[in-house]
């Protein structure tokens, strides 16, 4: 008997704990959304992509050791080929050759000049299978320099732009997390509104059922008309329809919330209304200062200006194509691989390449004028975006203060409308007012409750919008993204 008692007691505790876990506050929903929702996984993946893109940029400045195949012709040839003879005639000779080769290279870009210097080792093995003759050739050491002149320096501009883009991506991540919180709050209040509508519909159904019975009793004793009885009956039928619709709306909004926060379909939940409003003051200048320190859009202004300057540099660098190639090394041939290192000969190569237009009919001028015009346009667009950025912050701050006052008004209206309905209901029961006035009081009560929920919805979404716009928690007085982390 004791074992059975303990068993059922344990089941009760588990059931109660399961039920307790399914009661969610707004903070619970946001925490789930920011840790396990599909939107969170997308944001995390995007951050990881940006991180590895930045690592790829950093690796462009490091030396690289490369191995590639290097052959004077084909790796293997077995064919009859025409061979030009000293007297100018062609002889068709069968060729059966094996000719592999390899190149080891240590390459280092020169970021200040957009050039590249490399140290190479070339090895080539030749085997004429037709007559069993073999030979090794190679360059043990070869130093090469490739230096373009007057060209666009990708390394220089990447060093200016890529760190800004990486910093921008980190701020975008923080903003995306606040956007997830904002969206979670919207889904939360959609469900909460549906829950309240269902409670209102069930309450109205119970009241209208009671009123119908009262009105029917009055009709039976002749104290009310058939018209009023039919009006009450119609109101009862509408209440039943409202309950069915409220149930459907609750299921739909609950499914949307469950999908967004990654909740299993089998888990039911109940939401708690967040009526405790954080109290803090928001100064317009302070909010704008925080936004300029933390927002990705603000640092993007600098990136966009730099990119416009880079595009001008690209246009200027495409006007001329001039380059210098120079190399110095030691090479040799021999029957064995070791013979290459015995008294090698010097190998020196220098070359200058250029492609300079002589008559281009104004092409260079048009190219530069277009680049400068695009830069000027970008400057104007950025200036307008900066004004819009500031106006967005200031508007959000002013709106936020108004919404806090709106909650106080709608909450008081909800209480007053409820009391008025109770008074009207009592007066109806004693016959002081008719059913029409009672319905008016009922509608005012329901609308006041819905207005209060909507005011809470608007306030909390605006609260998370303010956090997203400034990346600053005014309630806790701390940054949601540390703008000084890179400087530490």
N, C-alpha and C positions, 0 to 999 in steps of 0.2 A: 504493500500500500504506500509506504514511504517512497519507494522508488518511482511509482507511478506519479505521485504528487510532485516529486522533484522534476520528473520528466516534463509534465505539463507546465510546471512553473518555468522551466528553462525555455520551452517553446513560447511561452507568453513573453518572456524577456526578449527573446529574439524578434518576435513579432513587433513588440513595442519599439525596439531599437530600429528595426527596419522602417517602421512608420515615422520615427523621429528623423531618420535620414532623408525622408522624402518631403520634409517641410523646408522650403527654400526661402531665404531672404534675397534681396537684390544683390548683396555682396556674394552670396553663395553662387548665384547664377553667373555673375561676372567672373568669379574665380574659375568656375568650370569652363566658361567660354574662352578664357585666356590661358587655359592649360590643356584642354583636350578637344576643342572644337575643330571642325575642318578648316574654318577660317584661320585659326591659330597655326595649324600645320602649314597652311599656305604661306603665312607670314614668316614662319621659321625657315621654310625652304627658300623663300626669296632672300632672307638675310644670309643664309648659307651661300647662295649663289653669288651675292654681292661680295662676300668675304673672299671666296676663291677667285673671283674676278680681280680683286685687289691684289691677292697673292700672285696671280699671273702677271700683273703689271710690275710688281716688285722684282719678279724673277727676270724680267727683260734686261735688267742692269747688271746681272750677275754673269760671271764667266760660265761657259758651257763646254763640255767635252763631248765631241761627236765622233761617231764612226760611220763612214759611208763607203760604198763600193766605188772603186776608181779603176777604170780600164781604158786602154787606148782604143779598143774596139769592142767587139762582142766577147762575152765570157767564153763561149765555145763556138767554133765554126767548123763545119764539115760540109764542104760544097766545092763545086768547080767554079772558079772565079776568073774573070778576065784580068790579066796582069800586063801593064804597059811595059814594053821592052825598051832598051836604050835606043834602038833605031826607030821607035815610034809605033811599031806594030803591037798588036795584042796577042797574047798567048793565053789559052784557057788551061789553067793548071789546077789540079785537085788540091784543096787546102783542108788540112785537118789539124786545128790548133786549139789549145786551151790557154786562156789569157786572163786569169783573175787578178784583181788588185784591190787595195784597201787604202783608206786615208784616215789617219787619226788627227783630229784638230782640236786645239784649245782656242776658243773664240771669246773675245771680250769687246763689247760695244764701247765706243767712246761717246759718252752722252753729251759732252760739251760741244763736239763738232759734228755729231751725227755720222761718224765713221765707224770702222771696225778694224781691229787688229787681231791677227790669229797666228798661232804657231802650229805648223802642220808636219806630218810625216807621211810620205807617199811610198807605197810598196807595190811592185807589179811583177808578176811571175808569168813568163812566156814559155810554153811547151809546144814545139812543133812535132806533133805526133807522127807526122809522115816520115821524118828522118831522125826522130828521137833526140832532137837537139833542144836544150833548155837554156834559159837565161833569166837572171834577176836584174831588175832595175829599180831604182828608188831614190827618194830624197829624204835622208834621215832628219834633216832640219830645214824648215822653210818658214820664213816670217813674211807675212803679207799685210799690207795696209790698203784698205779701200776707203777713200775719202771723197764724198761728193762735195762740191762747192756751190754756194749760193742756193742750196736746196732747203726745203722745209725740214726742220729738226724735230722729229716725232718725240725723241727722248726728252727734249727740253719742255715741250708743251704737256706731255704726259705727267711730268713731275709737278706741274702747276695745277692740272685738272684732276687727275686721278685721286689724290688725297682728299680733295673737296668732295668728289663723288662718293668716296668711302665714308666720310663723315656725314654726308647727306643721307646715305643709306642707313646709318645707325640711328639718325634722328627719325627717318621714315619708319623704322621698326617701332620706336617708342610711340609714334603717332598712330601706327596701325593697331597697336595694342589698345590704345585709348579708343580707337574707332570700333574695335571689337567690343569694348565695354559699353560704348554708346549703343551699338546695335543690340547687344544683349539686354540693355535697359528697355529698348523699344519692344523687343519680343516679350520681355517680362511684363510690361504694362499691358500689352495686348492680351496676355493670358489673365492678368489681374482684372482688367476691364471685363473680360468674358466671365470670370468668376463672380464679379459683383453683379453683372447683368443676370446671371443665373440665380444668384441669391435674391435679387429684386423680383425676378419673374416668379420664383417659388413663393416668396412672401406675398406677392400680389395675388397669386393663384389661391393661396390659403385664405387670404382676406376676402377675395371676391366670392369664393365658395361660401364663406360664412355670411357675407352680405346677401348672397343669393337666397340662402335659406331664410334669413331674416325677412327679406323682401317678399319671399313666397308666403311666409306666415302672415305678413301684413295683408297680402293680396287675398288670402283665404278669409280673413276677417273683414275685408272690405276697406282697410285703411290706406290702401295705395292702389294705383291704377295699373292696368295691364301693360300700358306703355312703359312705365318705370320698371316693371318686372322683366319685360323683354330687353330693356336697356341693360339691366344687371346681368341677365343671362348672356347677352352678347358680349359683355365685358368679361364674363367668365370664360367663354369660348376663346376670346382673344388671349386671355392669360394662359390658357393651355397651349395655344400656338406659340406664345412668347417663350414658354418654358422649353418647348421642343427646339425652337430656333436658337435659344441661348445654349442649350446642350450641344448643338451642332457647332456653334461658334467657338465654344470652349474646346471641343475636340480638335477643331482646325487650328486654333491658335496654340494649343498645347503641343500638337504635332510639329508645328513650325519651331517652337522653342526647343522641343526635344531634339529636333534635327540640328538646330544651330549649335547647341551646347554639347552635342555628342552623347546624349542620354539614350540608354537602351529603351527600345519600344515597350518592354514589359514593365518599366518602372513608372509608377504613378507619383504625383507630387502635388503639393499644396503650397501656394505662395503667400508670404506675409507682406502686408502693405508697409512700405517704408515711410512712415510718417515723421520720423525724427530727421528734421532738416538741418544740415550743417550750417552753423552760424559763423560767418567770417565776412570781412570787408574786402572788396575788390576795388583797387584804385586803377584808373585807366592808364596812367603813366607807368605804373608798376607792371600791369599786365602786358603792356606793349614792350616794355624793357625785357621781360621774361621771354616773350615770343621772339624777339630779335636775337636773343642769346641761344635759343633752343630749337626753333622751328627749321625744318629742312627747306621750306620755301624761301626763307631769308638767306640762307647760305647758298641756295641755288641761284640767287641773283648774281652773286660773285662768279659762280661757275659759268653761267650763261654769258656774262660779260667776257670772261676769259676765252670761252669757246668762240665768241664772235671775233676776238683778236686773233685766235688761232686760225680761223677761216681766212682772214686777211693774209696771214703768214703763209698759208697753203697756196693761195693764189699768187703771191709774190714768188714763192719757191718753184712754181711751175713755169715761170717765164723762161728760165735758162736751165739747161742740163749739162753741167760740167763736172767731171770727176777725175780723180787721180788714183791710179792703181800702181803699187810698187811692191816688189818682193825680193828677198835675198835668201839664198839657201845653198845647200851642198848636195850634189847628186852624183850618182855613179852607177855602173853596171858591172855584173860579174856572173860567174857560173854558179856561185853559191850566195846565199843571203848574207853571209858574213863579209863577202867581198865588197859589198856596198860601202862599208865603213872604212875600207882601206884606201887612203889618199883620195878622198872624194874631190870632185871639181866644183868650182863656184858656179852658182846659178843666180843670175841677176836679171830681173825683168822690171820695166817701168813703162807705164802707158798713161796717156791723157785722152779722155773721151769728152766730146762736147757736141751739143746739139743746140745751136743758137739761131733763132729766126733772123733773117736779113730783112725781108719785106713781109709783113704780116697783115697789112691793110688795117691797122688799128686794133688787132686782136689783143695784144698785151694791154693796151690802154683800156679797152672794154672790160677785160678780165678784172683789172684792179678797180675800176670804177664800180663795177658790180659788187665786188667784195666790200668796198667802203660803204656803198649804199645799204647793203645788207646789215653791216655793223651799225650804221646809224639807225636803221629801222629797229634793230634789236635793242639799242639803247633806249629808244622811245617806248617800246613795249615793256621793257624792264621797269622804266620809271613809272609807267601807269600801273604795272603789277605791284610795285612797292606801295603806291597810294591805296590800291585795293586791299592789299595785305593789312595796312594799318586801319583802314575803315572797318574791315571784317572784325578785327580784335576789339575796337572801340564799340562797335554795334553789339557784339556779344556781351561785353561787360554791362552796358546799359540795359540790355534785355534781361540779363540775369537778375539785376536788382528788382526789376519790375515783376518778374516771375515769383520771387519770394513773397512779395506783397499779395500777389494773386492767390497764392496758396492760403494765406491767412484769411482772405475774403471768402474763398470758396469753402474752406473748412467751417467757418462761422455760418455761411449760408446753408451748408449741409445740416448743421445742428438745428438751426432755426426752422428749416423746412420739415425736418423730422418731428420737432415739437408741434408745429402747426398741423401736421397730418394727424398726430395723436389727438389733438384737441378737436379737429374736424371729425375724426372717427367717433369720438365720444358724443359729440353733438348729433351726429347722424343716428347713433344708437338710441338716443332719447328723442329723436324726431325733430330736432331744431333746424337741421339743414337737409337738403335733398341729396340724391345720389350724384347729381352733376357737380355740385360744389365739393363733394367728397373726392370725386375723380380728379378735379382740378388740383386739390391738395396732394393727391397721390402722385400725379404727374410732376408737380413741383418738387416733391420729395425725391423722386427717381432722378429727375434732371439735375438736382443739386448734388446728389451722390455721384453721378457720372461726371459732372463738372469738376468736382473735387479730385476724382481719380485722374481726369485729363490734365488738371493743373499739376498734380504730382508727376505725371508722365512728362509734361513739358518742362518742368523744373529739372528733373533728373537727367533728361537727355541734354538740356542746356548745360547742366553741370559738367557732364562728361565732354560736351563740345568745348567748354571753356578749358578743361584740362588738356584736350587735344590741341586746341589753338595755341596754348601757351606752354604746354608740357611742364606745368607747375601745379602742385596741389596746394591751393590756398587754404584748405582746411588744416593740413598738417604743416604748412609753410615749408615745403621742400620741393626740389626739382624732381620731376619724373624722368628726366634725362639730365645727366650731369654735363653741362657744357664745358666744364673745366677739366674733364677727365683726361683729355688729350694733352693738356698742359702740365699734368702732374708728373 
